[in-house]
Amino acid sequence: MGKKTKAKKKASSGKNLFDHYDIYDNTIYSDAAAVKITTRKIGDALGLSSNGTAYDTRVVRKKLSQEDKDTHKFFQGKSAVALQNLIKSTPLDTDDNRKLFMRAFICFIQKVFLLPNSTTNITLIALPTIFDLETTRSRNWALHVHNFLLQELKKAKQNNSVAIHGCVYVLMIIYFHETHFVENSKEIEAQPPWLAYWTGKTLKNRLRQEKKHDPVLISDKRSKDLRMSIIAKRQEIQVRMNEEIT
C-alpha cells in the first residue's frame, strides 16, 4: 500500500510541497526526486546543532526551582510583539538583564520562525528552552524543530487543514538544495548553513522556475503561510544568535 501511495504522489505534478510530504517515512516525493527529511539535514539547513541532549516537550513545574518557576510564569503566554518589545527594551548591562534578553530572544525566534503556530502566543513546547542557558548551544535544536514540525504536519494531514504550522521553510530549503545541486552538478555545493545560499532572492528564483516549468511544489495559497519576508528576518536573527548567545 505504501508504494501505491508514493506512486500516486509522484504522478501528481500539480500538488504543492505539503501534499508531497509523506509523514510516515519523512520523505518529500515529487516527479523530480525523493528527498528524505532528517534531523541532521534540518541542522545543516538552518545552522542548528543536530547533536546533544534534546529538550523536553513540556515543563514540569514541580521539578523547577523557584527562580525557574518565576521565569516560566513570566514568559508563558507572551506574544511575538511582547517578546520583540522586551528584546528592544532590555539593556545588556547586568547578568540578569542579559539572561532576560537571551530568554526573550530564544522565545521570539521560536515564535516567528522555528516553531510558528496559529495563535498569537508562543507555543508551550518552546518554554523548556529558557532554562539552563549555559547549555543552549549544546542542545539538539534541530531535533526540537523537527519534532514540532512533524507534529504539526500530522495534524494538518489528519484534519485536511489549509494552514500549516511549524518551520515549513526548512522543507523548502532541503528539497531545493538537494535537487538543485543534482541538476547543476558542475556547481560547487553550498556548505551548511544552507540558508546562507537560499536567500529570499534565490528562493524566489527557484519558485519562479517551479511554477514555469513544472509546478510540483508550492502551488496554492498555503505558500502564503511561508511569508517570504521572514527569510530576510531569519538572516538577521542568525547573526544576533551568534553574537548574543554564548
N, CA, C and O of each residue as an XYZ file, in Angstrom:
984
protein
N       0.831     -1.216      0.000
C       0.000      0.000      0.000
C       0.862      1.262      0.000
O       0.521      2.272     -0.614
N       2.005      1.169      0.719
C       2.882      2.327      0.768
C       3.402      2.714     -0.594
O       3.498      3.900     -0.912
N       3.746      1.705     -1.424
C       4.297      2.001     -2.745
C       3.249      2.656     -3.631
O       3.572      3.538     -4.427
N       2.001      2.232     -3.501
C       0.939      2.822     -4.307
C       0.760      4.293     -3.957
O       0.550      5.136     -4.828
N       0.848      4.582     -2.660
C       0.698      5.973     -2.218
C       1.803      6.837     -2.798
O       1.552      7.942     -3.278
N       3.024      6.329     -2.753
C       4.165      7.089     -3.262
C       4.024      7.330     -4.760
O       4.301      8.426     -5.248
N       3.595      6.306     -5.483
C       3.438      6.445     -6.929
C       2.393      7.486     -7.265
O       2.559      8.255     -8.212
N       1.330      7.515     -6.503
C       0.266      8.486     -6.726
C       0.781      9.894     -6.503
O       0.470     10.812     -7.261
N       1.572     10.051     -5.453
C       2.111     11.363     -5.157
C       3.046     11.824     -6.262
O       3.021     12.990     -6.656
N       3.877     10.908     -6.764
C       4.845     11.285     -7.791
C       4.161     11.628     -9.110
O       4.704     12.377     -9.922
N       2.976     11.081     -9.318
C       2.275     11.331    -10.576
C       1.475     12.631    -10.544
O       1.000     13.094    -11.581
N       1.328     13.214     -9.369
C       0.507     14.414     -9.219
C       1.380     15.651     -9.262
O       1.754     16.182     -8.216
N       1.710     16.116    -10.453
C       2.659     17.204    -10.596
C       2.107     18.568    -10.205
O       2.869     19.528    -10.094
N       0.795     18.673     -9.994
C       0.223     19.958     -9.651
C       0.088     20.204     -8.171
O      -0.341     21.284     -7.766
N       0.442     19.231     -7.348
C       0.294     19.391     -5.906
C       1.461     20.178     -5.330
O       2.525     20.272     -5.941
N       1.247     20.744     -4.144
C       2.323     21.526     -3.529
C       3.206     20.669     -2.639
O       2.976     19.471     -2.474
N       4.208     21.298     -2.078
C       5.196     20.584     -1.276
C       4.565     19.840     -0.117
O       4.950     18.708      0.174
N       3.621     20.446      0.535
C       2.972     19.811      1.681
C       2.281     18.513      1.272
O       2.373     17.511      1.981
N       1.608     18.527      0.163
C       0.907     17.330     -0.294
C       1.865     16.232     -0.738
O       1.490     15.062     -0.800
N       3.095     16.608     -1.045
C       4.086     15.631     -1.468
C       4.883     15.074     -0.294
O       5.742     14.211     -0.473
N       4.594     15.573      0.908
C       5.353     15.122      2.083
C       4.691     13.892      2.683
O       3.528     13.939      3.082
N       5.432     12.795      2.747
C       4.951     11.553      3.340
C       5.368     11.542      4.806
O       6.550     11.406      5.122
N       4.393     11.686      5.695
C       4.704     11.802      7.123
C       5.144     10.476      7.726
O       5.702     10.451      8.823
N       4.903      9.383      7.028
C       5.238      8.079      7.580
C       6.695      7.696      7.361
O       7.276      6.986      8.182
N       7.287      8.150      6.281
C       8.715      7.869      6.099
C       9.541      9.145      5.936
O      10.684      9.102      5.482
N       8.946     10.285      6.312
C       9.702     11.545      6.359
C      10.380     11.874      5.035
O      11.562     12.218      5.002
N       9.636     11.769      3.959
C      10.218     11.988      2.630
C       9.288     12.827      1.764
O       8.069     12.657      1.797
N       9.871     13.727      0.997
C       9.129     14.501      0.001
C       9.259     13.760     -1.327
O      10.362     13.571     -1.839
N       8.122     13.345     -1.874
C       8.108     12.650     -3.162
C       7.542     13.594     -4.220
O       6.471     14.176     -4.045
N       8.271     13.732     -5.305
C       7.789     14.523     -6.431
C       8.207     13.835     -7.720
O       8.868     12.797     -7.692
N       7.822     14.415     -8.845
C       8.249     13.853    -10.129
C       9.767     13.943    -10.291
O      10.377     13.150    -11.008
N      10.366     14.931     -9.605
C      11.801     15.161     -9.786
C      12.676     14.311     -8.873
O      13.771     13.908     -9.264
N      12.199     14.036     -7.657
C      13.082     13.364     -6.701
C      12.304     12.844     -5.506
O      11.123     13.141     -5.328
N      13.003     12.057     -4.689
C      12.512     11.629     -3.382
C      13.539     12.118     -2.372
O      14.650     11.592     -2.309
N      13.177     13.111     -1.588
C      14.121     13.750     -0.677
C      13.757     13.427      0.764
O      12.684     13.799      1.238
N      14.641     12.742      1.447
C      14.439     12.361      2.840
C      14.696     13.567      3.737
O      15.678     14.287      3.563
N      13.792     13.777      4.706
C      13.964     14.866      5.671
C      14.457     14.275      6.976
O      13.766     13.463      7.590
N      15.636     14.670      7.403
C      16.216     14.153      8.641
C      16.567     15.308      9.575
O      16.648     16.466      9.165
N      16.773     14.955     10.837
C      17.181     15.964     11.817
C      18.518     16.577     11.427
O      18.722     17.781     11.579
N      19.422     15.753     10.927
C      20.746     16.245     10.511
C      20.604     17.277      9.390
O      21.276     18.309      9.409
N      19.747     17.006      8.432
C      19.560     17.945      7.323
C      18.927     19.244      7.798
O      19.262     20.317      7.297
N      18.022     19.157      8.753
C      17.424     20.373      9.312
C      18.491     21.209      9.991
O      18.498     22.434      9.872
N      19.394     20.546     10.704
C      20.503     21.261     11.325
C      21.397     21.921     10.292
O      21.794     23.074     10.460
N      21.717     21.198      9.222
C      22.552     21.759      8.148
C      21.851     22.918      7.446
O      22.486     23.908      7.084
N      20.556     22.792      7.256
C      19.805     23.825      6.548
C      19.744     25.127      7.341
O      19.914     26.208      6.777
N      19.505     25.026      8.632
C      19.281     26.221      9.450
C      20.480     26.634     10.295
O      20.432     27.663     10.969
N      21.548     25.852     10.270
C      22.705     26.192     11.079
C      22.479     25.897     12.547
O      22.978     26.613     13.414
N      21.719     24.832     12.831
C      21.398     24.445     14.205
C      22.129     23.157     14.565
O      22.455     22.353     13.692
N      22.382     22.969     15.857
C      23.005     21.741     16.319
C      22.043     20.570     16.156
O      20.868     20.669     16.509
N      22.551     19.457     15.617
C      21.730     18.252     15.491
C      22.252     17.153     16.406
O      21.913     15.981     16.238
N      23.074     17.534     17.369
C      23.593     16.616     18.375
C      23.221     17.129     19.760
O      22.582     18.173     19.892
N      23.613     16.410     20.766
C      23.371     16.875     22.124
C      22.030     16.422     22.677
O      21.292     15.671     22.039
N      21.737     16.894     23.871
C      20.524     16.496     24.585
C      19.305     17.212     24.015
O      19.334     18.416     23.762
N      18.244     16.453     23.820
C      17.000     17.041     23.316
C      16.269     17.781     24.431
O      16.418     17.450     25.608
N      15.491     18.768     24.059
C      14.665     19.482     25.032
C      13.412     18.676     25.357
O      12.909     17.919     24.527
N      12.920     18.855     26.579
C      11.643     18.256     26.949
C      10.528     18.908     26.137
O      10.673     20.039     25.671
N       9.427     18.199     25.971
C       8.299     18.741     25.211
C       7.343     19.540     26.085
O       6.441     20.208     25.579
N       7.540     19.470     27.389
C       6.690     20.247     28.290
C       7.451     20.566     29.571
O       8.474     19.951     29.873
N       6.938     21.528     30.311
C       7.554     21.944     31.570
C       6.824     21.280     32.725
O       5.600     21.364     32.822
N       7.568     20.624     33.597
C       7.007     20.047     34.823
C       7.344     21.004     35.961
O       8.456     20.990     36.488
N       6.389     21.819     36.327
C       6.645     22.917     37.271
C       7.157     22.441     38.629
O       7.968     23.119     39.259
N       6.686     21.281     39.080
C       7.090     20.816     40.416
C       8.574     20.449     40.473
O       9.141     20.311     41.557
N       9.198     20.292     39.304
C      10.622     19.968     39.257
C      11.487     21.215     39.115
O      12.715     21.126     39.123
N      10.852     22.375     38.985
C      11.589     23.618     38.790
C      11.967     24.267     40.109
O      11.292     24.101     41.124
N      13.054     25.004     40.069
C      13.397     25.850     41.211
C      12.440     27.027     41.236
O      11.717     27.262     40.267
N      12.429     27.770     42.335
C      11.531     28.914     42.420
C      11.874     29.963     41.367
O      10.981     30.597     40.805
N      13.156     30.143     41.101
C      13.575     31.112     40.082
C      13.055     30.703     38.705
O      12.575     31.538     37.938
N      13.156     29.410     38.402
C      12.678     28.930     37.108
C      11.156     28.987     37.011
O      10.602     29.222     35.937
N      10.488     28.772     38.139
C       9.020     28.896     38.154
C       8.604     30.328     37.828
O       7.655     30.553     37.077
N       9.322     31.287     38.399
C       9.030     32.696     38.130
C       9.302     33.027     36.659
O       8.534     33.753     36.027
N      10.396     32.490     36.127
C      10.734     32.708     34.723
C       9.663     32.114     33.812
O       9.228     32.748     32.850
N       9.250     30.903     34.125
C       8.214     30.221     33.330
C       6.917     31.023     33.349
O       6.290     31.209     32.306
N       6.514     31.491     34.508
C       5.282     32.267     34.635
C       5.370     33.569     33.850
O       4.390     34.001     33.243
N       6.542     34.193     33.861
C       6.723     35.469     33.177
C       6.586     35.330     31.663
O       5.978     36.181     31.014
N       7.151     34.253     31.095
C       7.157     34.096     29.636
C       5.933     33.362     29.092
O       5.620     33.474     27.907
N       5.252     32.625     29.933
C       4.089     31.877     29.463
C       3.020     32.827     28.920
O       2.617     33.772     29.598
N       2.566     32.568     27.695
C       1.519     33.390     27.097
C       2.009     34.648     26.404
O       1.198     35.431     25.911
N       3.329     34.861     26.355
C       3.865     36.052     25.708
C       3.628     35.965     24.183
O       3.761     34.899     23.582
N       3.283     37.088     23.592
C       3.088     37.160     22.143
C       4.398     37.553     21.468
O       5.349     37.965     22.133
N       4.440     37.424     20.153
C       5.628     37.807     19.398
C       5.918     39.297     19.570
O       7.074     39.703     19.682
N       4.862     40.104     19.589
C       5.033     41.554     19.757
C       5.606     41.872     21.132
O       6.507     42.701     21.257
N       5.083     41.212     22.164
C       5.575     41.437     23.525
C       7.039     41.015     23.646
O       7.835     41.692     24.298
N       7.383     39.911     23.024
C       8.762     39.435     23.068
C       9.696     40.378     22.322
O      10.808     40.651     22.774
N       9.241     40.868     21.188
C      10.060     41.796     20.413
C      10.281     43.092     21.193
O      11.389     43.628     21.209
N       9.250     43.581     21.825
C       9.392     44.791     22.638
C      10.340     44.568     23.808
O      11.112     45.455     24.173
N      10.273     43.378     24.390
C      11.159     43.046     25.507
C      12.612     43.007     25.049
O      13.504     43.475     25.756
N      12.842     42.461     23.890
C      14.195     42.402     23.332
C      14.747     43.815     23.109
O      15.899     44.103     23.434
N      13.915     44.673     22.558
C      14.345     46.037     22.248
C      14.581     46.874     23.500
O      15.442     47.753     23.510
N      13.818     46.602     24.554
C      13.870     47.456     25.737
C      14.816     46.962     26.831
O      15.043     47.666     27.814
N      15.364     45.772     26.671
C      16.211     45.208     27.730
C      17.676     45.564     27.507
O      18.264     45.160     26.504
N      18.275     46.319     28.434
C      19.695     46.652     28.305
C      20.550     45.430     28.637
O      20.086     44.508     29.307
N      21.783     45.427     28.172
C      22.677     44.298     28.431
C      23.745     44.681     29.451
O      24.915     44.326     29.308
N      23.327     45.405     30.471
C      24.282     45.966     31.426
C      24.554     45.069     32.627
O      25.568     45.244     33.302
N      23.666     44.108     32.911
C      23.861     43.215     34.052
C      23.632     41.766     33.618
O      23.073     41.504     32.553
N      24.076     40.829     34.465
C      23.878     39.410     34.155
C      22.400     39.072     34.080
O      21.984     38.320     33.198
N      21.600     39.613     34.986
C      20.161     39.332     34.991
C      19.493     39.857     33.717
O      18.642     39.185     33.135
N      19.880     41.051     33.292
C      19.292     41.613     32.072
C      19.731     40.840     30.833
O      18.952     40.670     29.896
N      20.976     40.372     30.827
C      21.443     39.580     29.693
C      20.679     38.263     29.607
O      20.349     37.799     28.515
N      20.402     37.665     30.761
C      19.616     36.426     30.784
C      18.190     36.688     30.300
O      17.621     35.889     29.556
N      17.630     37.800     30.725
C      16.279     38.166     30.295
C      16.240     38.373     28.787
O      15.319     37.916     28.110
N      17.248     39.066     28.270
C      17.324     39.296     26.828
C      17.444     37.971     26.075
O      16.741     37.754     25.088
N      18.314     37.103     26.526
C      18.527     35.826     25.851
C      17.253     34.978     25.848
O      16.910     34.363     24.838
N      16.564     34.953     26.976
C      15.329     34.177     27.048
C      14.259     34.754     26.123
O      13.551     34.017     25.438
N      14.155     36.068     26.114
C      13.181     36.705     25.222
C      13.536     36.432     23.765
O      12.659     36.182     22.939
N      14.819     36.482     23.463
C      15.281     36.248     22.094
C      15.029     34.802     21.672
O      14.564     34.554     20.559
N      15.329     33.857     22.545
C      15.107     32.438     22.256
C      13.630     32.162     22.023
O      13.271     31.420     21.109
N      12.772     32.755     22.846
C      11.328     32.579     22.668
C      10.846     33.222     21.371
O      10.004     32.665     20.668
N      11.384     34.392     21.064
C      10.952     35.125     19.868
C      11.295     34.366     18.589
O      10.457     34.244     17.695
N      12.513     33.858     18.499
C      12.916     33.172     17.271
C      12.099     31.899     17.070
O      11.842     31.486     15.939
N      11.694     31.283     18.177
C      10.841     30.101     18.049
C       9.440     30.484     17.589
O       8.832     29.798     16.768
N       8.939     31.587     18.129
C       7.581     32.008     17.776
C       7.467     32.412     16.313
O       6.505     32.038     15.642
N       8.423     33.159     15.818
C       8.295     33.710     14.462
C       8.888     32.813     13.386
O       8.583     32.986     12.206
N       9.742     31.843     13.778
C      10.400     31.080     12.728
C      10.511     29.583     12.995
O      10.050     28.783     12.181
N      11.102     29.192     14.097
C      11.378     27.774     14.333
C      10.137     26.972     14.702
O       9.982     25.833     14.261
N       9.243     27.563     15.519
C       8.031     26.864     15.951
C       6.792     27.745     15.774
O       6.045     27.932     16.735
N       6.554     28.282     14.602
C       5.380     29.142     14.412
C       4.090     28.341     14.529
O       4.012     27.194     14.089
N       3.091     28.960     15.123
C       1.786     28.291     15.250
C       0.674     29.266     14.900
O       0.939     30.389     14.472
N      -0.567     28.839     15.079
C      -1.712     29.647     14.644
C      -2.135     30.697     15.665
O      -2.913     31.593     15.339
N      -1.640     30.601     16.882
C      -2.029     31.552     17.918
C      -1.060     32.729     17.959
O       0.013     32.686     17.357
N      -1.445     33.759     18.662
C      -0.559     34.925     18.804
C       0.506     34.680     19.866
O       1.518     35.380     19.905
N       0.284     33.699     20.718
C       1.201     33.433     21.821
C       2.197     32.335     21.480
O       1.956     31.508     20.601
N       3.305     32.342     22.180
C       4.327     31.321     21.982
C       3.789     29.959     22.381
O       3.050     29.839     23.358
N       4.161     28.926     21.622
C       3.724     27.576     21.943
C       4.392     27.087     23.226
O       5.536     27.444     23.511
N       3.683     26.279     23.989
C       4.198     25.783     25.269
C       5.451     24.934     25.094
O       6.278     24.845     26.001
N       5.588     24.307     23.922
C       6.756     23.462     23.667
C       8.048     24.274     23.666
O       9.132     23.722     23.854
N       7.932     25.574     23.457
C       9.119     26.423     23.420
C       9.648     26.758     24.814
O      10.822     27.096     24.963
N       8.813     26.670     25.812
C       9.186     27.130     27.150
C      10.303     26.338     27.824
O      11.079     26.937     28.569
N      10.431     25.021     27.610
C      11.558     24.313     28.240
C      12.935     24.813     27.810
O      13.932     24.499     28.459
N      13.004     25.585     26.730
C      14.302     26.048     26.223
C      14.846     27.268     26.968
O      15.984     27.672     26.730
N      14.059     27.857     27.859
C      14.503     29.095     28.507
C      15.222     28.859     29.830
O      15.645     29.813     30.482
N      15.364     27.590     30.234
C      16.121     27.263     31.439
C      17.526     26.801     31.040
O      17.773     26.497     29.873
N      18.432     26.749     31.998
C      19.794     26.252     31.753
C      20.412     26.892     30.507
O      20.784     26.199     29.561
N      20.513     28.202     30.523
C      21.035     28.926     29.366
C      22.469     28.530     29.019
O      22.904     28.684     27.877
N      23.195     28.022     30.008
C      24.582     27.631     29.760
C      24.679     26.484     28.759
O      25.712     26.300     28.114
N      23.605     25.717     28.633
C      23.636     24.557     27.723
C      22.943     24.833     26.396
O      22.767     23.919     25.590
N      22.546     26.083     26.156
C      21.754     26.413     24.965
C      22.421     25.979     23.677
O      21.776     25.371     22.822
N      23.687     26.276     23.524
C      24.380     25.972     22.274
C      24.578     24.474     22.063
O      24.635     24.015     20.922
N      24.681     23.717     23.133
C      24.979     22.286     23.006
C      23.723     21.429     22.881
O      23.833     20.214     22.717
N      22.546     22.017     22.953
C      21.296     21.258     22.849
C      20.985     20.893     21.397
O      21.500     21.494     20.454
N      20.125     19.889     21.256
C      19.759     19.414     19.917
C      18.587     20.244     19.390
O      17.432     19.825     19.461
N      18.902     21.412     18.867
C      17.885     22.320     18.363
C      17.219     21.795     17.091
O      16.029     22.022     16.870
N      17.972     21.105     16.270
C      17.407     20.575     15.025
C      16.308     19.558     15.331
O      15.276     19.537     14.660
N      16.527     18.723     16.335
C      15.508     17.747     16.727
C      14.292     18.447     17.315
O      13.159     18.021     17.091
N      14.520     19.501     18.056
C      13.444     20.311     18.634
C      12.530     20.848     17.524
O      11.305     20.781     17.625
N      13.144     21.375     16.474
C      12.395     21.907     15.333
C      11.709     20.779     14.558
O      10.555     20.906     14.149
N      12.425     19.691     14.367
C      11.913     18.560     13.593
C      10.685     17.942     14.271
O       9.688     17.661     13.605
N      10.752     17.732     15.573
C       9.636     17.120     16.297
C       8.372     17.963     16.204
O       7.278     17.441     15.990
N       8.535     19.271     16.366
C       7.366     20.165     16.294
C       6.795     20.193     14.882
O       5.578     20.183     14.699
N       7.673     20.228     13.886
C       7.225     20.250     12.501
C       6.448     18.976     12.164
O       5.389     19.050     11.540
N       6.952     17.831     12.561
C       6.254     16.571     12.310
C       4.894     16.549     12.994
O       3.901     16.110     12.413
N       4.862     17.021     14.218
C       3.607     17.074     14.966
C       2.565     17.911     14.228
O       1.406     17.512     14.110
N       2.986     19.073     13.732
C       2.056     19.969     13.054
C       1.663     19.451     11.666
O       0.522     19.630     11.242
N       2.600     18.811     10.957
C       2.285     18.243      9.652
C       1.276     17.101      9.780
O       0.374     16.967      8.953
N       1.432     16.285     10.815
C       0.496     15.188     11.035
C      -0.904     15.724     11.326
O      -1.897     15.195     10.828
N      -0.973     16.778     12.137
C      -2.266     17.394     12.440
C      -2.918     17.918     11.158
O      -4.109     17.715     10.921
N      -2.116     18.592     10.344
C      -2.652     19.173      9.110
C      -3.129     18.081      8.154
O      -4.172     18.225      7.516
N      -2.362     16.983      8.054
C      -2.753     15.878      7.183
C      -4.048     15.238      7.667
O      -4.961     14.993      6.879
N      -4.122     14.972      8.953
C      -5.283     14.295      9.529
C      -6.544     15.143      9.440
O      -7.642     14.627      9.229
N      -6.370     16.452      9.603
C      -7.522     17.354      9.588
C      -7.785     17.964      8.216
O      -8.705     18.765      8.048
N      -6.960     17.575      7.228
C      -7.073     18.143      5.875
C      -7.076     19.669      5.945
O      -7.895     20.343      5.320
N      -6.135     20.184      6.723
C      -6.087     21.612      7.018
C      -5.359     22.403      5.939
O      -4.409     21.916      5.326
N      -5.820     23.629      5.719
C      -5.147     24.534      4.781
C      -3.935     25.175      5.444
O      -2.895     25.357      4.812
N      -4.077     25.516      6.721
C      -2.983     26.150      7.459
C      -1.951     25.106      7.872
O      -2.300     24.040      8.378
N      -0.688     25.421      7.653
C       0.397     24.528      8.037
C       1.317     25.277      8.990
O       1.818     26.353      8.660
N       1.537     24.715     10.160
C       2.396     25.351     11.152
C       3.708     24.587     11.286
O       3.872     23.501     10.729
N       4.631     25.170     12.031
C       5.971     24.606     12.087
C       6.835     25.257     11.018
O       6.349     26.032     10.194
N       8.107     24.937     11.043
C       9.063     25.588     10.129
C       9.022     24.923      8.749
O       9.941     24.191      8.380
N       7.954     25.184      7.993
C       7.815     24.619      6.645
C       8.920     25.146      5.725
O       9.294     24.493      4.751
N       9.420     26.300      6.038
C      10.509     26.898      5.264
C      11.699     25.947      5.135
O      12.356     25.908      4.095
N      11.978     25.173      6.201
C      13.134     24.279      6.152
C      12.916     23.150      5.150
O      13.879     22.643      4.575
N      11.667     22.751      4.935
C      11.390     21.728      3.916
C      11.752     22.249      2.526
O      12.298     21.520      1.697
N      11.439     23.521      2.287
C      11.794     24.143      1.015
C      13.300     24.146      0.815
O      13.791     23.789     -0.256
N      14.025     24.546      1.839
C      15.478     24.631      1.723
C      16.070     23.261      1.405
O      16.877     23.123      0.486
N      15.659     22.239      2.179
C      16.223     20.902      1.985
C      15.878     20.361      0.599
O      16.747     19.842     -0.102
N      14.615     20.480      0.207
C      14.196     19.952     -1.096
C      14.910     20.677     -2.236
O      15.470     20.038     -3.126
N      14.889     22.000     -2.207
C      15.523     22.767     -3.267
C      17.036     22.552     -3.288
O      17.643     22.468     -4.356
N      17.638     22.463     -2.105
C      19.094     22.300     -2.033
C      19.516     20.981     -2.674
O      20.433     20.957     -3.495
N      18.866     19.906     -2.311
C      19.273     18.601     -2.819
C      18.993     18.453     -4.316
O      19.823     17.915     -5.049
N      17.848     18.920     -4.768
C      17.530     18.782     -6.191
C      18.346     19.744     -7.045
O      18.711     19.417     -8.174
N      18.635     20.931     -6.511
C      19.393     21.926     -7.288
C      20.793     21.438     -7.615
O      21.232     21.549     -8.759
N      21.499     20.900     -6.634
C      22.893     20.527     -6.856
C      23.042     19.191     -7.577
O      24.132     18.842     -8.030
N      21.937     18.442     -7.683
C      21.935     17.263     -8.540
C      21.754     17.699     -9.990
O      22.423     17.198    -10.894
N      20.836     18.642    -10.192
C      20.566     19.139    -11.533
C      21.705     20.015    -12.071
O      21.905     20.121    -13.281
N      22.442     20.635    -11.152
C      23.548     21.522    -11.549
C      24.850     20.966    -10.968
O      25.465     21.577    -10.095
N      25.249     19.823    -11.459
C      26.372     19.083    -10.888
C      27.714     19.822    -11.007
O      28.644     19.541    -10.251
N      27.813     20.749    -11.940
C      29.068     21.478    -12.111
C      29.227     22.599    -11.078
O      30.322     23.127    -10.886
N      28.146     22.946    -10.431
C      28.197     23.991     -9.409
C      28.656     23.388     -8.080
O      28.185     22.322     -7.684
N      29.566     24.066     -7.401
C      30.054     23.584     -6.108
C      28.936     23.680     -5.079
O      28.331     24.738     -4.907
N      28.667     22.580     -4.399
C      27.555     22.546     -3.442
C      27.826     23.476     -2.258
O      28.913     23.465     -1.680
N      26.832     24.269     -1.914
C      26.941     25.184     -0.781
C      27.055     24.407      0.518
O      26.403     23.379      0.697
N      27.878     24.899      1.413
C      28.089     24.245      2.704
C      27.091     24.777      3.741
O      26.533     25.860      3.568
N      26.869     24.016      4.815
C      25.968     24.494      5.881
C      26.481     25.785      6.493
O      27.691     26.008      6.528
N      25.591     26.639      6.973
C      24.131     26.506      6.893
C      23.618     26.822      5.489
O      24.029     27.811      4.882
N      22.729     25.989      4.982
C      22.230     26.135      3.616
C      21.398     27.396      3.424
O      21.266     27.878      2.299
N      20.843     27.931      4.488
C      20.034     29.142      4.351
C      20.875     30.327      3.899
O      20.335     31.315      3.400
N      22.197     30.239      4.070
C      23.074     31.309      3.581
C      23.062     31.351      2.060
O      23.241     32.412      1.462
N      22.849     30.188      1.431
C      22.754     30.119     -0.028
C      21.330     30.425     -0.488
O      21.120     31.159     -1.454
N      20.349     29.844      0.227
C      18.951     30.002     -0.168
C      18.359     31.256      0.462
O      17.518     31.185      1.358
N      18.806     32.378     -0.016
C      18.300     33.672      0.434
C      16.922     33.927     -0.180
O      16.441     33.135     -0.991
N      16.301     35.020      0.204
C      14.999     35.355     -0.361
C      15.028     35.415     -1.873
O      14.112     34.927     -2.535
N      16.079     36.013     -2.428
C      16.190     36.153     -3.883
C      16.339     34.792     -4.557
O      15.680     34.514     -5.559
N      17.209     33.946     -4.004
C      17.441     32.627     -4.587
C      16.183     31.770     -4.541
O      15.859     31.074     -5.503
N      15.475     31.826     -3.411
C      14.250     31.042     -3.271
C      13.176     31.515     -4.248
O      12.478     30.703     -4.855
N      13.050     32.813     -4.391
C      12.046     33.345     -5.315
C      12.343     32.914     -6.750
O      11.428     32.583     -7.505
N      13.622     32.920     -7.124
C      14.003     32.474     -8.468
C      13.659     31.005     -8.677
O      13.170     30.615     -9.737
N      13.919     30.196     -7.655
C      13.627     28.761     -7.772
C      12.111     28.522     -7.834
O      11.644     27.693     -8.615
N      11.359     29.239     -7.022
C       9.903     29.108     -7.042
C       9.340     29.525     -8.397
O       8.383     28.934     -8.897
N       9.948     30.549     -8.979
C       9.517     31.008    -10.301
C       9.769     29.914    -11.352
O       8.948     29.702    -12.245
N      10.894     29.235    -11.235
C      11.202     28.140    -12.152
C      10.226     26.979    -11.977
O       9.785     26.373    -12.954
N       9.895     26.677    -10.728
C       8.955     25.588    -10.447
C       7.603     25.852    -11.111
O       7.017     24.973    -11.743
N       7.131     27.075    -10.951
C       5.817     27.424    -11.497
C       5.837     27.456    -13.026
O       4.840     27.128    -13.670
N       6.975     27.852    -13.607
C       7.075     27.997    -15.061
C       7.190     26.661    -15.776
O       6.540     26.438    -16.797
N       8.027     25.763    -15.232
C       8.313     24.513    -15.928
C       7.452     23.339    -15.465
O       6.900     22.609    -16.289
N       7.340     23.159    -14.162
C       6.561     22.023    -13.652
C       6.180     22.329    -12.214
O       6.946     22.032    -11.297
N       5.013     22.915    -12.002
C       4.649     23.404    -10.669
C       4.354     22.291     -9.674
O       3.235     22.158     -9.180
N       5.378     21.497     -9.390
C       5.211     20.396     -8.449
C       4.985     20.914     -7.036
O       4.236     20.326     -6.255
N       5.641     22.016     -6.722
C       5.621     22.492     -5.353
C       5.014     23.888     -5.214
O       5.019     24.689     -6.149
N       4.498     24.149     -4.028
C       4.051     25.476     -3.626
C       3.135     26.094     -4.675
O       3.476     27.113     -5.274
N       1.979     25.486     -4.898
C       1.124     25.956     -5.976
C      -0.194     26.577     -5.527
O      -0.976     27.007     -6.375
N      -0.468     26.641     -4.222
C      -1.712     27.259     -3.794
C      -1.471     28.242     -2.662
O      -0.330     28.591     -2.362
N      -2.553     28.685     -2.036
C      -2.423     29.772     -1.063
C      -1.663     29.375      0.197
O      -1.316     30.243      0.998
N      -1.395     28.077      0.393
C      -0.613     27.679      1.544
C       0.791     28.252      1.494
O       1.441     28.404      2.528
N       1.263     28.571      0.293
C       2.596     29.168      0.174
C       2.660     30.511      0.883
O       3.736     30.945      1.297
N       1.511     31.176      1.027
C       1.495     32.468      1.700
C       1.885     32.325      3.161
O       2.424     33.257      3.759
N       1.612     31.149      3.742
C       1.952     30.917      5.139
C       3.452     30.913      5.362
O       3.912     31.065      6.494
N       4.218     30.739      4.296
C       5.671     30.712      4.427
C       6.226     32.113      4.668
O       7.320     32.274      5.210
N       5.449     33.135      4.254
C       5.840     34.534      4.497
C       7.277     34.792      4.063
O       8.203     34.749      4.872
N       7.440     35.053      2.804
C       8.783     35.241      2.280
C       9.556     36.337      3.021
O      10.787     36.332      3.039
N       8.829     37.268      3.628
C       9.514     38.337      4.355
C      10.279     37.807      5.559
O      11.222     38.448      6.023
N       9.880     36.630      6.076
C      10.538     36.073      7.250
C      11.939     35.585      6.925
O      12.763     35.414      7.824
N      12.212     35.361      5.648
C      13.519     34.856      5.232
C      14.608     35.867      5.570
O      15.639     35.520      6.147
N      14.365     37.115      5.203
C      15.349     38.157      5.495
C      15.514     38.327      7.000
O      16.621     38.543      7.494
N      14.395     38.228      7.725
C      14.448     38.367      9.178
C      15.259     37.233      9.787
O      15.971     37.430     10.772
N      15.148     36.042      9.199
C      15.892     34.886      9.716
C      17.392     35.098      9.571
O      18.165     34.668     10.428
N      17.812     35.757      8.492
C      19.235     36.027      8.316
C      19.743     36.934      9.452
O      20.827     36.721      9.995
N      18.940     37.942      9.793
C      19.318     38.865     10.855
C      19.349     38.155     12.205
O      20.248     38.378     13.016
N      18.353     37.295     12.435
C      18.271     36.576     13.701
C      19.477     35.661     13.886
O      20.007     35.548     14.991
N      19.914     35.004     12.803
C      21.048     34.108     12.892
C      22.310     34.863     13.335
O      23.093     34.363     14.143
N      22.488     36.050     12.801
C      23.632     36.870     13.163
C      23.584     37.224     14.649
O      24.595     37.138     15.347
N      22.407     37.620     15.125
C      22.258     38.014     16.517
C      22.431     36.825     17.455
O      22.969     36.974     18.552
N      21.983     35.653     17.034
C      22.179     34.462     17.855
C      23.673     34.197     18.071
O      24.111     33.895     19.182
N      24.439     34.315     16.994
C      25.864     34.077     17.081
C      26.548     35.105     17.969
O      27.543     34.796     18.624
N      26.026     36.317     17.995
C      26.636     37.386     18.777
C      26.252     37.348     20.247
O      27.083     37.587     21.124
N      24.969     37.041     20.511
C      24.436     37.198     21.857
C      24.420     35.931     22.697
O      24.616     35.999     23.910
N      24.183     34.743     22.062
C      24.055     33.513     22.835
C      25.401     32.812     22.885
O      25.861     32.283     21.873
N      26.019     32.800     24.013
C      27.346     32.191     24.164
C      27.289     31.111     25.228
O      28.301     30.471     25.513
